[in-house]
């Protein structure tokens, strides 16, 4: 079965995209939110994946689409209620992801106390880079992330600034939901989130590891 489901193309068959909100203090301040004692979790469907070469799609019901740059952790095997000390044994590798967010819609959801699904889970809301095997990143808490829009640097951050560590997040999530091979956890965004518009070009990367490029399009539907 593994031969027909290569982890190098996890976005074609992985089931779950688990996202962590408010995991960088500078972004929490940027959004005028409170730092929490436990991670904020939300989900995206697998149809949110947009591998490089496909466009970022603006949802028809939003006029304020924002980029959020995130390190994604790809699970290599099934785990449930895994201890923090053993959590990294279940990691297969990493990918750079964008948590595209309909900010105007999210603001309305927050005001009404509603879930963020409309703002976070639309088609192509999770652009994703090539898969990076775990062996190529000895320390995922020592990475520099960057994002440019039309050549202008918008986001730059270090994973050492995460509030909750990757082993903690994996352990925490696995106590709530079983994680499976090919699932990905998005670990939060540093400051600098901002709007994109139709025909913008987004470039992003993990310094010295991987980069990716996407064009923003507004579909007819």
For each residue, the residues with C-beta under 8 A, 3 or more apart:
1: 4 5
2: 5 6
3: 6
4: 1
5: 1 2 13 181 182
6: 2 3 9
7: 10 74 76 92 93 131 181 182
8: 130 131
9: 6 12 13 131
10: 7 13 14 74 92 95 131 182 184
11: 14 46 49 51 128
12: 9
13: 5 9 10 182
14: 10 11 17 46 74 180 181 182 183 184
15: 46 180 182 183
16: 43 46 177 179 180 183 184
17: 14 43 44 45 46 48 49 126 183 184 186
18: 41 43 173 177 179 183 184 185 186
19: 41 42 43 44 70 99 120 185 186
20: 23 39 40 41 164 169 185 186 187 188
21: 39 40 41 42 188
22: 27 28 31 33 35 36 39 40 163 188
23: 20 27 39 162 163 164 169 187 188 189
24: 27 28 157 161 162 163 188 189 190 191
25: 28 29 35 161 163
26: 29 30 157 161 190 191
27: 22 23 24 30 31 188 189 190 191 193
28: 22 24 25 31 33 34 35 163
29: 25 26 32 191
30: 26 27 191 192 193
31: 22 27 28 193
32: 29
33: 22 28
34: 28
35: 22 25 28 163
36: 22 39 40
37:
38: 172
39: 20 21 22 23 36 164 169 172 173
40: 20 21 22 36
41: 18 19 20 21 173 176
42: 19 21 115 116 117 120
43: 16 17 18 19 121
44: 17 19 48 99 120 121 125 126
45: 17 48 121
46: 11 14 15 16 17 49
47: 123
48: 17 44 45 121 122 123 124 125 126
49: 11 17 46 124 126 128
50: 54 55 56 57 124 125 126 127 128 214
51: 11 54 127 128
52: 127 128 129 130 212 213 214
53:
54: 50 51 124 214
55: 50 124 214 215 216 217
56: 50 98 100 124 127 196 202 214 215 216 217
57: 50 122 123 124 125 217 218 219
58: 62 65 198 216 217 218 219
59: 62 65 102 105 118 122 123 125
60: 218 219 221
61: 102 105 118
62: 58 59 65 102 103 104 105 119
63: 104
64: 102 103 104 195
65: 58 59 62 100 101 102 103 195 196 197 216
66: 100 101 102 103 193 194 195 196
67: 98 100 147 149 154 155 193 194 196 202
68: 98 99 100 101 189 193
69: 96 98 145 146 147 155 157 189 190 192 193 204
70: 19 96 97 98 99 145 186 187 188 189
71: 94 96 97 140 143 145 159 186 187 206
72: 94 95 96 97 128 184 185 186 187
73: 91 94 140 166 169 170 184 185 187
74: 7 10 14 91 92 93 94 95 131 182 183 184
75: 78 79 90 91 92 170 179 180 181 182 183 184 185
76: 7 90 91 92 93 134 181
77: 90 92 181
78: 75 178 179 180 181
79: 75 82 87 90 170 174 178 179
80: 174 175 178 179
81: 174 175
82: 79 86 87 90 170 171 174
83: 86 87 171
84: 87 167 168 170 171
85: 167
86: 82 83 89 90
87: 79 82 83 84 90 91 166 167 168 170 171 174
88: 91 166 167 170
89: 86
90: 75 76 77 79 82 86 87 170 179
91: 73 74 75 76 87 88 94 134 166 170
92: 7 10 74 75 76 77 133 134 181
93: 7 74 76 131 132 133 134 136 137
94: 71 72 73 74 91 131 132 134 137 140 206
95: 10 72 74 128 129 130 131 132 184 210
96: 69 70 71 72 128 129 145 204 205 206 210 211 212
97: 70 71 72 126 127 128 129 184 186
98: 56 67 68 69 70 126 127 128 147 202 204 214
99: 19 44 68 70 120 125 126 186 189
100: 56 65 66 67 68 122 124 125 126 127
101: 65 66 68 106 119 120 125 193
102: 59 61 62 64 65 66 105 106 118 119 120 122
103: 62 64 65 66 106 107 119 195
104: 62 63 64 107 108
105: 59 61 62 102 108 109 118 119
106: 101 102 103 109 110 116 119 120
107: 103 104 110 111
108: 104 105 111 112 114
109: 105 106 112 114 115 116 118 119
110: 106 107 113 114 116
111: 107 108
112: 108 109
113: 110
114: 108 109 110
115: 42 109
116: 42 106 109 110 119 120 121
117: 42 120 121
118: 59 61 102 105 109 121 122
119: 62 101 102 103 105 106 109 116
120: 19 42 44 99 101 102 106 116 117 125
121: 43 44 45 48 116 117 118 125
122: 48 57 59 100 102 118 125
123: 47 48 57 59
124: 48 49 50 54 55 56 57 100 127
125: 44 48 50 57 59 99 100 101 120 121 122
126: 17 44 48 49 50 97 98 99 100 186
127: 50 51 52 56 97 98 100 124 202 212 214
128: 11 49 50 51 52 72 95 96 97 98 184 212
129: 52 95 96 97 132 204 205 206 210 211 212
130: 8 52 95 210 212
131: 7 8 9 10 74 93 94 95
132: 93 94 95 129 136 137 206 209 210
133: 92 93 136
134: 76 91 92 93 94 137
135: 138
136: 93 132 133 209
137: 93 94 132 134 140 143 206 209
138: 135
139: 142 143
140: 71 73 94 137 143 159 166
141: 159 160 162 165 166
142: 139 158 159 160
143: 71 137 139 140 158 159 206 207 209
144: 156 157 158 159 206 207 208
145: 69 70 71 96 155 156 157 158 159 190 204 205 206 207
146: 69 153 155 156 204 205 207
147: 67 69 98 153 154 155 156 192 202 203 204
148: 151 152 153 154 202 203 204
149: 67 152 154 194 196 200 201 202 203
150: 200 201
151: 148 201 203
152: 148 149
153: 146 147 148 156
154: 67 147 148 149 192 193 194
155: 67 69 145 146 147 189 190 191 192 193 204
156: 144 145 146 147 153 190 192
157: 24 26 69 144 145 161 189 190 191 192
158: 142 143 144 145 161 190
159: 71 140 141 142 143 144 145 162 187
160: 141 142
161: 24 25 26 157 158 190
162: 23 24 141 159 165 166 187 188
163: 22 23 24 25 28 35 188
164: 20 23 39 168 169 172 188
165: 141 162 168 169
166: 73 87 88 91 140 141 162 169 170 185 187
167: 84 85 87 88 170 171
168: 84 87 164 165 171 172
169: 20 23 39 73 164 165 166 172 173 185 187
170: 73 75 79 82 84 87 88 90 91 166 167 173 174 179 185
171: 82 83 84 87 167 168 174 175
172: 38 39 164 168 169 175 176
173: 18 39 41 169 170 176 177 179 185
174: 79 80 81 82 87 170 171 177 178 179
175: 80 81 171 172
176: 41 172 173
177: 16 18 173 174
178: 78 79 80 174
179: 16 18 75 78 79 80 90 170 173 174 183 185
180: 14 15 16 75 78 183
181: 5 7 14 75 76 77 78 92
182: 5 7 10 13 14 15 74 75
183: 14 15 16 17 18 74 75 179 180
184: 10 14 16 17 18 72 73 74 75 95 97 128
185: 18 19 20 72 73 75 166 169 170 173 179
186: 17 18 19 20 70 71 72 97 99 126
187: 20 23 70 71 72 73 159 162 166 169
188: 20 21 22 23 24 27 70 162 163 164
189: 23 24 27 68 69 70 99 155 157 193
190: 24 26 27 69 145 155 156 157 158 161
191: 24 26 27 29 30 155 157
192: 30 69 147 154 155 156 157
193: 27 30 31 66 67 68 69 101 154 155 189
194: 66 67 149 154
195: 64 65 66 103
196: 56 65 66 67 149 200 202 216
197: 65 200 216
198: 58 216 217 218
199: 215 216 217
200: 149 150 196 197 215 216
201: 149 150 151 213 214 215 216
202: 56 67 98 127 147 148 149 196 213 214 215 216
203: 147 148 149 151 211 212 213
204: 69 96 98 129 145 146 147 148 155 211 212 213
205: 96 129 145 146 209 210 211 212
206: 71 94 96 129 132 137 143 144 145 209 210 211
207: 143 144 145 146
208: 144
209: 132 136 137 143 205 206
210: 95 96 129 130 132 205 206
211: 96 129 203 204 205 206
212: 52 96 127 128 129 130 203 204 205
213: 52 201 202 203 204
214: 50 52 54 55 56 98 127 201 202
215: 55 56 199 200 201 202
216: 55 56 58 65 196 197 198 199 200 201 202
217: 55 56 57 58 198 199
218: 57 58 60 198
219: 57 58 60
220:
221: 60
